[in-house]
Amino acid sequence: VWGKFLNAGQTCVAPDFMLVHTNVKTRLIEAMKAAAAKFYGDSPRDSADYGRIINERHFDRLAQLLTDGDVVMGGQTDRADRYIAPTLIENVKPDSPLMAEEVFGPILPIFEFSDVSEVVERINRRAKPLALYVFSQDKAFQQAVISRTSSGAVCVNDAVVHLTALGLPFGGVGGSGFGRSQGKAGFDAFSNPKSVFTQTTLFDIPKRFPPADKLGLKLLRFLLR
């Protein structure tokens, strides 16, 4: 809840959708509702801790996305105030506009799964994400998702906070970006190393100059392999 609705969902590492095991979906949704109420009160619009959409263009884009699926929490909007409530939404079609782009707003679609293979398949069907969040105490489940998917970063049992670990490289993969910032990885990424090769004047490699012969070529292949 915190990772998604931070800055009203307008962060590049906010989760765009959630996959939850069928056995715990109902309990999880109720727990998320309780957490949202604890964070932002019964009226998030009046909370000093809940933001607004950056401009009218993005408000209109997000408001249109609310027409897909069934809202199970939130859904209220006010264009004059650029307010969109923290929203959970179910029964979203996989090919709906809500699933076709980065949401960058406070709308979280929820999907069910019953086996880790479904999780891996759904993640790999889409563009590679900048961040992937795995909430589970099952080490085998964690490792299955981490090892069988590709993403810029993975955070286990938390969200967004991997950005605060300054020693961890941060960046995307494929469509989510390239290169890495932070720590030594960032220093290397923004550095331009200069290669300098100094040759001795005491001797030279025999047979490296023309005319070539078989012995010289064999020697060069040996030295340069």
Secondary structure, 3 states (H helix, E strand, C coil): CHHHHHHHHCCCCCCCCEEEEHHHHHHHHHHHHHHHHHHHCCCHHHCCCCCCCCCHHHHHHHHHHCCCCEEEECCCEEHHHCEECCEEEECCCCCCHHHCCCCCCCEEEEEEECCHHHHHHHHHHCCCCCCEEECCCCHHHHHHHHHHCCCCCEEECCCCHHHHCCCCCECCCHHHCCCCECHHHHHHHCCCCCCCCCCCCCCCCCCCCCCCCHHHHHHHHHHHC
